[in-house]
Amino acid sequence: KATVSVLYWATMALSKKKMDDLQSRVRTIAELKTRYKNVKFPKELWRVTAEMVGTEVGFPWWSEGGRVTIERKPVKHMGELPYCDSEVSVKVLLLNAPKVPTRFFPFKVSMVMAKKGLSKKDRFYGGTHDASKDGEDTTSLQTLINTATRHLEAQCGLDLSALPEDKWCKFATFESKIPGNEEKPAMTSTTVVMLPLLWELEGEFGVHGLQQCVEKEIITKVKKEVEEEVEVEVEVEKELPGQEGETDEDRKTEIVKEIRKKIEKKIVETDVVDKAIETTSWGAPVAVTLIECLKRPSAHWELALVTELLSEWTLQAAGDIIAITLQNNRSSALIQQGRKRKRQEHKEALEGSKRVKKEARDEILKARYEEMEEKWREDDEGKTDEELQECKAEREKEKNALTQELQEQWEAEDLAETPEPVDDEEMVEDGAVNEDALAAFSILDKNLETYGACPSEDITSSRLCELLLSSVNTPTSPAAVSGLVKTATNGLMNLKYRPLTDK
């Protein structure tokens, strides 16, 4: 049996057509069956709209607050999800982002849903639209929100009615054609998966694991034949006490009434007390990670399809961040090259200036020496060798003093000069890490399959190309993507991504 790979989004071989498919919103059942071979689609489903394609909603790479917490309580029994016989129904995708930036995003992001019941399959909370309670216009976002919040509170106790409208969005829309029969006409059923943007909020929202059933006593009247002991009054003949001298024949009797007990059978009504299960909800809350859902080929088709769409959204969000990072890196590389060239030119100019200045100062020192020597020659006329020898040491001291004086003067001049800045490069704090970019690159890490292993911190250029081709906001041309990756990897097969995420 085919299984879903942990690196589903990293190993898809995307052609240009597949890239266009991922960037499309509306997908027919034929396209869905080709793309998602592990999803068992119902025969009634005919079209799916991926609402999150090209969305401006910020991807939940991590969030300190805005989480759904689960309070565990014992569950005795669970009923089944009610059959949807309405034209519009709403399901809710409760998404928990990781609490901190993580290198293993698919293992940390989770979906809160109803735990498997009699169907042995997890389901999303939600139900049918009710015009009298939610509003008549099913195309209105607020109407869909009303349906979602009403079912959420009834089924698991989570109240999101205070969540503003701009913190909700459509995640996906499933359209099915339900055939009719003698009792009901054929109709088109629409299921909208709503996504509350909890990661944009602060605080935690508790989902109570409510007891999913209650025991109810049922009393019924039952008629049955029973035997019971009763007391009845009967007439009996009783002999009176005789007198002295009477014979047995002469004794008299009389009729008296006595109370006696006997067993009788009769039909009576009795109360029979029985206990029955009354279901109050159809699923206890459970948090399931994205990677766990991807490994469930037998999951309910709604959960399996939403999981695939969520992994696509992850893929596209990662591609957007990586593309921007690579493009900025390429621009930075060109800027760095220009700055390096500027630094070299500046260095050469400084060295030339120093060389010219030194030559000029050497000429000055030489001229001063010649003046001193000319003066000494005039003074030396008529002196003996002994006198000249005595003056030589003194004159050497004068030369050294002159040299030292000029050197100090020139050093003071050099210190007084303000050097020109090399460039206006903005200083970046050492050790800064782009956490979102690191999480995006880590999705392609070679060691992601073995969760808990030390990340290899490198990815192949082919996987990088596949990721960028699947993204919406990256270069749409395969040639442009190839050029971007080639620049980032310097034509190598692997890319070490930490230099691009760390400063």
Secondary structure by P-SEA (a helix, b strand, c coil): cbbbbccccccccccaaaaaaaacccccaaaaaacccccccccccccccccccccccccccccccbbbbbbbbbbccccccccccccbbbbbbcccccccccccccccccccccccccccccccccbbbbccccccccccaaaaaaaaaaaaaacccccccccccccccccbbbbbbbbbcccccbbbbbbbbbbcccccccbbbbbbbcccbbbbbbbbbbbbbbbbbbbbbbbbbbbcccccccccccbbbbbbbbbbbbbbbbbbbbbbbbbbbbbcccccbbbbcaaaaaacccccaaaaaaaaaaaaaaaaaaaaaaaaaaaaaaaaaaaaaaaaaaaaaaaaaaaaaaaaaaaaaaaaaaaaaaaaaaaaaaaaccccaaaaaaaaaaaaaaaaaaaaaaaaaaaaaaaacccccccccccccccccaaaaaaaaaccccccccccccccccccaaaaaaaaaacccccccaaaaaaaaaaaacccccccccccccc
